[in-house]
Amino acid sequence: MNTFDRVKEIIMVTLGCEEDAVTPDANLFEDLGADSIDMIEMAVVIEEEFGLTISNEEVERLTTISNVIQYVDNHQ
């Protein structure tokens, strides 16, 4: 499973959104309805899944799914 598919699964579970809504260009807040608590929860799951640490400042910058995938790929 590639990074996008793994991140997509995490986002679908964390935000409870439909699979077809989770596209690389989707905005986590505007398109998928995430709030700050959702983002913290998602960051924790991503950290566990990929063995990363994401600072609070970085979490605030992760606004699209592409941002999340790029962060994971750059920090693995």
N, C-alpha and C positions, 0 to 999 in steps of 0.2 A: 504494500500500500504506500503510495507516495505522500509527500507532505500535505498537498492539497486535500486528499481524501481523508487523511487523519485529522487535519484541522476542521474540515467540513463536518465530520462526525461529532467532534467536540462541540462545535458551534450549534449543531442541530440539537444535541442533548441539552446543552447549557441554556440556550435561548428558546428551545421548543419550537423551532421554525421548520418549515417544510424544506425538503431537499432541493427542490428547484429554485428556492429563494437564495440559496447559498452559492453565489457565484463569486469569482475573484474580484469583481468590481463592486460587490455589494458593500454598502456602508453599514457597519455594525449598529450604529445608532439610528440613522435615518431610515434605512431600508429594513433592518431586522429588529428594531425596537429595543436594543440593549440599553441598560442604564449602568451606572458606575458599579453597582453591586454585581451585576452580571459580568462585567469586565473583570472584576477581581476574581470571581469564581472561575471564569474561563481561563484567566492567567494561571491560576493554581493548577488546573487540570492540564494545561499545556506544559507547565513546568514539570509536572509528574510524568507526562507522556513522553516528553522529549529530553528530559534530564537537564533542563535549563533553569536559570534564575532570571526573572523579569522584574526590573525595578518598577516602582509606582510611576515614575516619570515615563518610562517606556510604555507602560500599559496605557497611559493617557494619549500616546502617539499612535496607538494601534486602532485606527478608525475604519479601515477596510480589511477585507479578508486578504487581499494582496499584501497589505502591510504586515499582517500576522504571518503569512507564509514566508515573506522575505525575511522577517525577524528570525523565525525558526531556522531557515536555511543558512542565514549568516552567523548564527550562534551555536550551531550543533558541533 
